Structures are given as C-alpha cells and as structure tokens.
Amino acid sequence: MSQTRFSEFAVFFDDGGVMNDNRIRGLQYQKLVGEYFTPKFGGEPYLWAESNVNFIEEIMKEYSDAICKGSDIDYKTHHADFVKRWIEEMFNYVGIKLPAKSEYKQIYRDAIESITPNIRSAYPGVVDTIKKLKRLGFKLYTASGEDSLELKGYLQGMRIRDLFENFYGPDLVNTHKTNDNFFKRIFDDVWFEPDRTIVIEDKPKFLESALNSGANVIQACLTGEFEPSCQYYIKDMHELPKILTDLVSNIKDK
C-alpha cells in the first residue's frame, strides 16, 4: 500500500496506558513538582510533592463522583477551578504565602512546561512505532483526557512532538473525554470522516465511545489491566504497525 493511501487515515493515540505508563509517570511527576517549586517559592521538596499527590487524589475522586452522578461539567470551568485549587492547596499545605490570583494561570503553565518534558515513562517500543507510522504517512494526533499543554510536554520529552498534527485533550474541544461527544468533536475539527480514523485506546468505555462515533479502534492491552475486548488489539507496542496496516487494508477492501 502506498504512502498516499496511508495519509488518508488519522490515528489518534490515548496517552496514559497507551503511550505512557501512569505508574512510572506519577512517581516522577511527584518528585519533579518538589524540585520545581522549592527553588522558586521556598519550602521543602517533599511537602510540595505530598501536597500535589493529595490534591490530585482529592480532585479525581470528586470528578469521578460527579461523572457517576451524570453531572454535565463544562471543561473550561472545571480546568479553571482545577488550576486555582492546585495552586492554593499546595501553597497552603507547604506553608508558603499565596501569590496573587492574577499569577495563578502563569504559575501553572510555567510549571507544566518545565515538568512534563522531563518525564520518562514511555512504554517500550512506543517512540520507534510512532516514528514508523509517521514514515508510512499516517496523520498522527492525540485523543486523551489530559490538557493539550501537558500532552505537548510529554511528547516533547519523548522527542516525538513534531510528528503529531495536533494534541487533542478536552481543552481543544471543551468536552471531557467521558462525554460521548468527545471523539465526534475531534473528528469534526480535523476534517476526517470517522471511518477514516483509528483510535488507539486501552479503556473499554472509551473504545465503545470511539466506536459509537464511527471510528475504527485498536485496543492497547499493555498494562495487563484489561483483557482484549476488540477485534484488533496489541499487547506489545511493536505489534501496532502490522495491526494498523492490516486494519487499513480491511477498510479499503470493504
């Protein structure tokens, strides 16, 4: 199959559980938060790290509870509240005077842009596989629950940021990934028909959502958390190029 034909397809990568191991990343992130904030604002590195972990656990529980109750949460409102509480709860925990509220957004942005490129948590074979898919001509994107600012940083650290066309987190479509319209809004934005899109995802809930949006899916079973539940799946990232090209061939033959 020629490169031109592969370029007719858009491949969307989830991040955690597909490109990066969240268990490794979480430990590194915790350490880097302490190393970043202490020289700038004072306090002990371990306190910054502890406060970050406590906050993330707290807000993720709140968010999960809200989703279970069927609450409709506007992403921009949610993220603005996230940034405010992240700053205030960490500074209060460490015992450092709060900065002016007008500085919160920039503090958050500077921290993310400094910390994320220093994370090294990619699954074996991810970087080489993505480079191979790019050489074949596929259009590459992310489709993750993380903010696009974070996604850019992680991919920069993996040295593959320039291989992606865009970095879809919920901020670019103002829709949480848990919303059934998440993938539909992304496909509308990239001007690809859903049947020419392929989503690489680990979680069954989001695989189902992508399928319902008309996409083709490949399940990533890299963590051992999920057993294969889709026709196409991988247990090693090195398997992806063959599985992906087989899927494209089957689509073209229909």
C-alpha positions as CSV (number, residue, x, y, z in Angstrom):
1,M,0.0,0.0,0.0
2,S,1.4,3.4,-0.9
3,Q,2.2,6.2,1.4
4,T,-0.5,8.4,-0.1
5,R,-3.2,5.9,0.8
6,F,-2.0,5.8,4.4
7,S,-2.1,9.5,4.5
8,E,-5.9,9.2,4.1
9,F,-6.1,7.9,7.7
10,A,-5.8,9.7,11.0
11,V,-4.5,7.8,14.0
12,F,-5.4,9.1,17.5
13,F,-3.3,8.0,20.5
14,D,-4.5,8.0,24.0
15,D,-1.7,8.8,26.4
16,G,-1.8,7.1,29.8
17,G,-2.0,3.3,29.4
18,V,-1.1,3.6,25.7
19,M,2.0,5.8,25.2
20,N,3.0,6.3,28.8
21,D,2.9,4.2,32.0
22,N,1.0,6.2,34.5
23,R,2.5,4.3,37.4
24,I,6.0,5.4,36.5
25,R,4.9,8.9,35.4
26,G,3.2,9.5,38.7
27,L,6.3,8.9,40.8
28,Q,8.4,11.0,38.5
29,Y,5.9,13.8,38.5
30,Q,5.7,13.9,42.2
31,K,9.5,14.3,42.6
32,L,9.7,16.9,39.8
33,V,7.0,19.0,41.4
34,G,9.1,19.3,44.6
35,E,12.2,20.1,42.6
36,Y,10.5,22.8,40.6
37,F,8.6,24.7,43.3
38,T,11.2,24.7,46.1
39,P,13.8,26.9,44.4
40,K,11.1,29.3,43.2
41,F,8.9,29.7,46.3
42,G,10.7,28.0,49.2
43,G,9.5,25.1,51.4
44,E,10.6,21.5,51.4
45,P,10.5,19.5,48.2
46,Y,8.8,16.5,49.9
47,L,6.0,18.8,51.1
48,W,5.3,20.1,47.6
49,A,5.3,16.5,46.3
50,E,2.9,15.4,49.1
51,S,0.5,18.2,48.5
52,N,0.4,17.5,44.8
53,V,-0.4,13.9,45.4
54,N,-3.1,14.7,48.0
55,F,-4.7,17.2,45.7
56,I,-4.8,15.0,42.6
57,E,-6.4,12.2,44.6
58,E,-8.9,14.6,46.1
59,I,-10.0,16.2,42.8
60,M,-10.0,13.0,40.8
61,K,-12.4,11.4,43.4
62,E,-14.7,14.5,43.1
63,Y,-14.6,14.3,39.4
64,S,-15.3,10.6,39.3
65,D,-18.2,11.0,41.7
66,A,-19.7,13.8,39.5
67,I,-19.4,11.7,36.4
68,C,-21.1,8.8,38.1
69,K,-24.0,11.1,39.0
70,G,-24.3,12.1,35.4
71,S,-23.3,15.7,36.0
72,D,-22.6,17.8,32.9
73,I,-19.3,19.5,33.6
74,D,-18.1,22.3,31.4
75,Y,-14.4,21.6,30.8
76,K,-13.1,25.2,30.8
77,T,-14.9,25.9,34.1
78,H,-13.6,22.7,35.5
79,H,-10.0,23.4,34.5
80,A,-10.0,27.0,35.8
81,D,-11.2,25.6,39.1
82,F,-8.5,22.9,38.9
83,V,-5.7,25.4,38.5
84,K,-7.0,27.7,41.3
85,R,-7.3,24.8,43.8
86,W,-4.0,23.2,42.7
87,I,-2.1,26.4,43.5
88,E,-3.9,27.3,46.7
89,E,-3.9,23.8,48.2
90,M,-0.3,23.2,47.5
91,F,0.9,26.6,48.8
92,N,-1.3,26.3,51.9
93,Y,0.0,22.8,52.6
94,V,3.6,23.8,52.3
95,G,3.0,26.9,54.3
96,I,4.0,29.5,51.7
97,K,2.2,32.8,51.2
98,L,-0.2,32.6,48.3
99,P,0.8,34.5,45.1
100,A,-1.7,37.0,43.6
101,K,-4.6,35.3,41.9
102,S,-3.7,37.0,38.6
103,E,-0.5,34.9,38.6
104,Y,-2.1,31.5,39.1
105,K,-2.5,30.7,35.4
106,Q,1.0,31.6,34.5
107,I,2.4,29.7,37.5
108,Y,0.5,26.6,36.4
109,R,1.6,27.0,32.8
110,D,5.3,27.5,33.7
111,A,5.3,24.5,36.0
112,I,3.7,22.2,33.4
113,E,6.0,23.4,30.6
114,S,9.0,22.7,32.9
115,I,8.0,19.4,34.5
116,T,6.3,17.4,31.7
117,P,9.3,17.3,29.2
118,N,11.4,15.8,31.9
119,I,9.1,12.8,32.4
120,R,10.4,9.5,31.0
121,S,7.6,6.9,31.3
122,A,7.0,5.7,27.7
123,Y,6.2,2.1,27.1
124,P,8.9,0.1,25.3
125,G,8.6,0.5,21.5
126,V,6.3,3.5,21.6
127,V,8.7,6.0,20.2
128,D,10.0,3.8,17.4
129,T,6.5,2.7,16.5
130,I,5.2,6.3,16.2
131,K,8.2,7.2,14.0
132,K,7.5,4.3,11.8
133,L,3.8,5.2,11.4
134,K,4.8,8.7,10.5
135,R,7.2,7.5,7.9
136,L,4.4,5.4,6.4
137,G,2.4,8.6,6.0
138,F,-0.3,8.3,8.7
139,K,-1.6,11.6,10.2
140,L,-1.0,11.4,14.0
141,Y,-2.9,13.0,16.8
142,T,-3.6,12.5,20.5
143,A,-7.0,12.0,21.9
144,S,-6.5,12.0,25.7
145,G,-8.2,13.2,28.9
146,E,-5.2,15.4,29.6
147,D,-4.9,19.1,28.7
148,S,-3.1,19.7,25.5
149,L,-0.4,21.7,27.3
150,E,0.5,18.5,29.2
151,L,0.4,16.3,26.1
152,K,2.8,18.6,24.3
153,G,5.2,18.4,27.2
154,Y,5.2,14.6,27.5
155,L,5.7,14.2,23.7
156,Q,8.4,16.8,23.7
157,G,10.2,14.7,26.4
158,M,9.8,11.6,24.2
159,R,11.2,13.7,21.3
160,I,8.2,13.0,19.0
161,R,6.2,16.1,19.5
162,D,6.9,17.3,15.9
163,L,5.4,14.1,14.5
164,F,1.9,14.9,15.6
165,E,-0.5,17.2,13.8
166,N,-2.4,18.3,16.9
167,F,-2.7,17.4,20.6
168,Y,-6.3,16.8,21.4
169,G,-7.1,17.0,25.1
170,P,-10.5,18.2,26.3
171,D,-9.4,21.8,26.3
172,L,-9.3,21.9,22.4
173,V,-13.0,20.7,22.1
174,N,-14.3,22.0,25.5
175,T,-15.5,18.5,26.3
176,H,-14.4,15.9,28.8
177,K,-13.3,12.6,27.5
178,T,-16.1,11.0,29.4
179,N,-18.6,12.9,27.2
180,D,-20.0,10.9,24.3
181,N,-19.3,13.8,22.0
182,F,-15.6,13.9,22.7
183,F,-14.5,11.9,19.7
184,K,-17.2,13.4,17.4
185,R,-16.0,16.9,18.1
186,I,-12.4,15.9,17.5
187,F,-13.2,14.3,14.1
188,D,-15.2,17.3,13.1
189,D,-12.2,19.5,14.0
190,V,-9.7,17.6,11.9
191,W,-12.0,17.2,8.9
192,F,-11.6,13.4,8.8
193,E,-14.6,11.2,8.2
194,P,-14.9,8.9,11.2
195,D,-14.5,5.8,9.1
196,R,-11.0,7.1,8.2
197,T,-10.0,7.5,11.8
198,I,-8.3,4.9,14.1
199,V,-8.3,5.3,17.8
200,I,-5.7,3.6,20.0
201,E,-7.1,3.3,23.5
202,D,-6.9,1.0,26.4
203,K,-10.1,1.5,28.4
204,P,-13.3,-0.3,27.2
205,K,-15.5,2.7,28.0
206,F,-13.6,5.0,25.6
207,L,-13.2,2.3,23.0
208,E,-17.0,2.0,23.0
209,S,-17.4,5.8,22.7
210,A,-15.0,5.9,19.8
211,L,-16.8,3.1,18.0
212,N,-20.2,4.8,18.6
213,S,-18.6,7.9,17.0
214,G,-17.9,5.9,13.8
215,A,-14.2,5.3,14.4
216,N,-12.1,2.2,14.0
217,V,-10.4,1.1,17.2
218,I,-7.3,-0.8,18.3
219,Q,-7.2,-1.8,22.0
220,A,-3.9,-1.3,23.8
221,C,-3.5,-4.1,26.4
222,L,-0.1,-3.1,27.6
223,T,-0.8,-2.8,31.3
224,G,-2.4,-6.1,32.0
225,E,-5.4,-4.3,33.4
226,F,-7.7,-5.0,30.5
227,E,-8.2,-8.2,28.5
228,P,-8.8,-7.8,24.8
229,S,-12.4,-6.9,24.0
230,C,-11.9,-5.7,20.4
231,Q,-11.2,-7.4,17.1
232,Y,-7.9,-5.5,16.8
233,Y,-5.6,-5.3,19.9
234,I,-2.0,-5.2,20.9
235,K,-0.1,-6.5,23.9
236,D,3.2,-5.0,22.8
237,M,3.6,-1.7,21.0
238,H,5.9,-3.2,18.4
239,E,2.8,-5.1,17.1
240,L,1.0,-1.9,16.2
241,P,2.3,-1.1,12.7
242,K,1.2,-4.5,11.4
243,I,-2.1,-4.5,13.1
244,L,-2.8,-0.9,11.9
245,T,-1.9,-1.6,8.3
246,D,-4.0,-4.8,8.4
247,L,-6.9,-2.8,9.7
248,V,-6.5,-0.2,6.9
249,S,-6.3,-2.9,4.3
250,N,-9.6,-4.4,5.5
251,I,-11.2,-1.0,5.5
252,K,-10.1,-0.4,1.9
253,D,-11.4,-3.8,0.8
254,K,-14.9,-3.2,2.1
